[in-house]
Amino acid sequence: MFWAVYLRPIYGRAEGSIGTILYFSSGFLLPFFEKGGMWGKMTRRYWNINLEEMMGAGVHFGHGTRKWNPKMAPYISAKRKGIHITNLTRTARFLSEACDLVFDAGSRGKQFLIVGTKNKAADSVAWAAIRARCHYVNKKWLGGMLTNWSTTETRLHKFRDLRMEQKTGRLNRLPKRDAAMLKRQLSRLQTYLGGIKYMTGLPDIVIIIDQHEEYTALRECITLGIPTICLIDTNCDPDLADISIPANDDAISSIRLILNKLVFAICEGRSSYIRNP
């Protein structure tokens, strides 16, 4: 079966079909960059986004019809068995916009932070961040991690000092009680700050998995004016993030697919930056 979906034109026509590859042209954030925004004019590229692959990963499954945000109505295509179904053409469009943004940022040497602390997302977030050489938070978001950066930086210095003392064996030469206390402190810092131990300043772009779960992180980014890419389900507010990608934020396969696309774009951008520093 073959069917085509046509979206409202932004910069050219975007079209696709079930079982075929979708090619989308960027445009959502382009006016901001063309007006001399943060990094100048954004590069427009084409990304392979497959609707069939997204359906197989369950990206289209939303929350129950009783738990939804009316602002998500434009991103919902149907209701089935008490569950909202996300419009995958919209998902593909905004995912393409996000890939364009992270590619452009990566090609300019910008820094990324990926945030996803719920159990289903934690492993995927860590894997994606390590693969793309990004910072990440996947255990617990500590309030003020970005807005109170001076305190976070002090904790990071303490964390690095303790790691160095452990590597050099200095902790083992301390009295047992003091050594045990410092090791507990090191373990706690590793849990909460391990993913940002090499971060020396505020990130340029923050990628957030599950708007509800990471609302505090999102508000901090908004306060500081840090661009955000947010994976949102049908119970979220699409107006909060700079780019909101409507998708299932509960299924591991859905989270992994979205992160795979973004990570690929970041890696491509970084390789371009290495070739043309």
C-alpha positions in Angstrom: 0.0 0.0 0.0 1.3 3.4 -0.9 0.1 6.8 0.3 1.6 10.2 0.4 1.3 12.9 3.1 1.8 16.6 2.2 2.6 19.1 4.9 2.0 22.8 4.9 5.0 24.3 2.9 7.6 26.2 4.9 10.7 26.2 2.7 9.6 24.1 -0.2 7.4 21.0 0.0 7.8 18.2 2.4 6.3 14.9 1.5 6.6 11.2 2.3 5.1 7.8 2.2 4.8 4.7 4.3 7.7 2.4 3.6 9.7 5.0 1.9 12.4 7.5 3.0 11.3 11.0 3.9 13.4 14.0 3.0 12.6 17.2 4.8 13.9 20.7 4.2 14.5 22.9 7.2 12.7 26.1 8.0 11.2 26.1 11.5 14.1 28.0 13.2 15.7 29.4 10.0 14.2 33.0 10.4 15.8 33.3 13.9 19.3 32.4 12.5 18.9 34.4 9.4 18.3 37.5 11.5 21.7 37.2 13.0 20.7 34.9 15.8 23.1 32.9 18.0 25.2 31.3 15.3 24.2 33.2 12.1 22.5 31.4 9.2 21.7 27.7 9.9 22.7 25.0 7.5 19.8 23.3 5.8 20.3 19.6 5.1 18.3 16.5 4.3 17.8 13.6 6.8 16.5 10.1 6.2 13.5 9.6 8.4 11.4 6.5 7.8 7.7 6.5 8.9 7.7 2.7 9.0 10.7 2.6 11.3 9.0 5.1 13.6 5.8 3.0 13.7 7.8 -0.1 14.5 9.4 1.7 17.4 6.0 2.8 18.7 6.8 6.5 18.3 3.1 7.2 17.4 1.6 6.0 20.7 0.5 8.8 23.0 -1.1 8.9 26.4 -4.6 8.1 27.2 -7.3 10.4 25.9 -8.1 11.5 29.5 -4.5 12.6 30.1 -3.7 15.1 27.3 -2.8 18.7 26.8 -5.2 20.5 24.4 -2.2 22.4 22.9 -1.1 19.0 21.5 -4.2 18.8 19.3 -2.4 19.8 16.1 0.1 16.9 16.6 -2.6 14.2 17.2 -3.9 12.4 14.2 -6.5 10.0 15.8 -7.8 8.2 18.9 -7.6 4.4 19.2 -8.7 2.3 22.1 -8.6 5.3 24.5 -5.1 6.3 23.3 -4.1 9.3 21.3 -2.1 8.6 18.1 0.6 11.1 17.2 0.8 12.4 13.7 4.2 10.9 12.5 4.5 13.4 9.6 4.7 16.2 12.2 7.2 14.1 14.3 9.3 13.6 11.2 9.2 17.3 10.3 10.3 18.6 13.7 12.8 15.8 14.1 14.3 17.0 10.8 14.4 20.6 12.2 16.2 19.4 15.3 18.7 17.4 13.3 19.5 20.5 11.3 20.0 22.6 14.4 22.3 20.1 16.2 24.3 19.5 13.0 24.8 23.2 12.6 25.8 23.6 16.3 28.1 20.6 16.1 29.8 22.0 13.0 30.5 25.1 15.0 32.0 23.3 18.0 29.1 24.0 20.3 28.4 21.9 23.5 25.4 19.8 24.1 23.7 18.5 27.3 21.2 15.6 27.1 18.8 15.2 30.0 16.7 12.2 30.8 16.4 10.9 34.3 13.6 8.4 34.3 14.5 4.7 34.4 13.4 4.0 30.8 15.5 6.7 29.4 18.6 6.7 31.6 20.6 4.0 29.8 19.7 5.4 26.3 20.7 8.9 27.3 24.1 7.8 28.7 24.8 5.7 25.6 23.8 8.5 23.2 25.8 11.2 25.0 28.9 9.1 25.2 28.6 8.2 21.5 28.2 11.9 20.5 30.7 13.2 23.1 28.0 15.2 24.9 27.4 15.9 28.5 24.4 14.2 30.1 22.3 14.0 33.3 20.5 10.6 33.6 20.0 10.1 37.4 18.5 13.2 39.0 18.4 16.8 38.1 19.7 18.9 40.9 17.8 22.1 41.2 19.9 25.1 40.1 22.3 22.9 38.2 22.4 25.6 35.4 20.9 28.7 37.0 23.3 28.4 39.9 26.2 27.4 37.8 28.8 28.8 40.3 27.7 26.2 42.9 27.6 23.4 40.3 31.2 24.4 39.2 32.4 24.2 42.8 30.9 20.7 43.2 32.6 19.7 39.9 36.0 20.9 41.1 35.5 18.9 44.3 34.4 15.9 42.3 37.6 16.1 40.1 39.8 16.5 43.1 38.3 13.4 44.8 38.7 11.4 41.6 42.3 12.4 41.4 42.9 11.5 45.0 41.3 8.1 44.5 43.4 7.4 41.3 46.7 8.4 43.1 45.8 6.3 46.1 45.8 9.2 48.6 42.4 8.2 49.9 43.7 4.9 51.0 46.4 6.6 53.1 43.8 8.5 55.2 42.3 7.2 58.4 39.5 4.7 57.7 36.7 6.9 58.9 37.8 9.9 56.8 38.4 7.7 53.7 35.0 6.1 54.0 33.3 9.5 54.3 35.2 10.9 51.2 34.4 7.7 49.2 30.7 8.1 50.0 30.9 11.7 48.9 32.7 10.7 45.7 30.1 8.0 45.0 27.3 10.5 45.4 29.0 13.1 43.1 29.6 10.4 40.5 25.9 9.5 40.5 24.6 13.0 40.0 27.5 14.8 38.3 29.3 11.9 36.5 27.8 12.8 33.1 28.9 16.5 33.3 32.3 16.0 35.0 34.0 17.6 32.0 31.6 20.5 31.5 33.4 23.8 32.0 30.5 26.2 31.3 26.8 26.3 30.4 25.8 24.2 27.4 24.8 25.8 24.1 21.9 23.4 23.4 20.0 21.1 25.8 18.1 18.0 24.6 15.4 16.9 27.0 13.6 13.6 27.2 10.2 13.8 28.7 9.1 17.4 29.4 7.0 16.5 32.5 9.9 14.6 34.2 12.5 17.3 33.4 10.3 20.4 33.9 12.8 22.0 36.3 15.6 21.6 33.8 13.5 23.0 31.0 12.6 26.1 33.2 16.2 26.7 33.9 17.1 26.6 30.2 14.2 29.1 29.5 15.4 31.4 32.3 19.0 31.4 30.9 17.9 31.5 27.2 19.5 28.2 26.3 18.0 26.7 23.2 16.1 23.4 23.9 15.0 20.4 22.0 12.3 18.5 23.8 10.7 15.1 23.2 7.1 15.6 24.1 4.2 13.3 24.5 0.5 14.1 24.2 0.3 15.4 27.8 2.9 18.1 27.3 3.0 21.7 26.3 4.6 22.1 22.9 5.2 25.9 23.3 7.8 25.6 26.0 10.8 24.3 24.1 12.4 25.8 21.0 11.9 22.6 19.1 9.3 20.1 20.4 9.4 16.7 18.8 6.0 14.9 19.4 6.7 11.3 20.1 6.2 8.5 22.7 8.4 9.4 25.7 7.6 6.2 27.6 8.8 3.4 25.2 12.6 2.7 25.2 12.5 2.0 21.5 10.9 5.3 20.7 13.4 7.3 22.9 16.3 5.4 21.4 15.2 6.0 17.8 14.9 9.8 18.4 18.2 9.9 20.1 19.9 7.9 17.3 18.8 10.5 14.7 20.0 13.4 16.8 23.3 11.7 17.7 24.0 10.9 14.1 23.4 14.6 13.2 25.7 15.8 16.0 28.4 13.4 15.0 28.1 14.5 11.4 28.4 18.1 12.5 31.4 17.4 14.7 33.2 15.6 11.9 32.6 18.7 9.7 34.0 20.9 12.4 37.1 18.7 12.7 37.7 18.8 8.9 37.1 22.6 8.8 38.1 24.1 12.1 
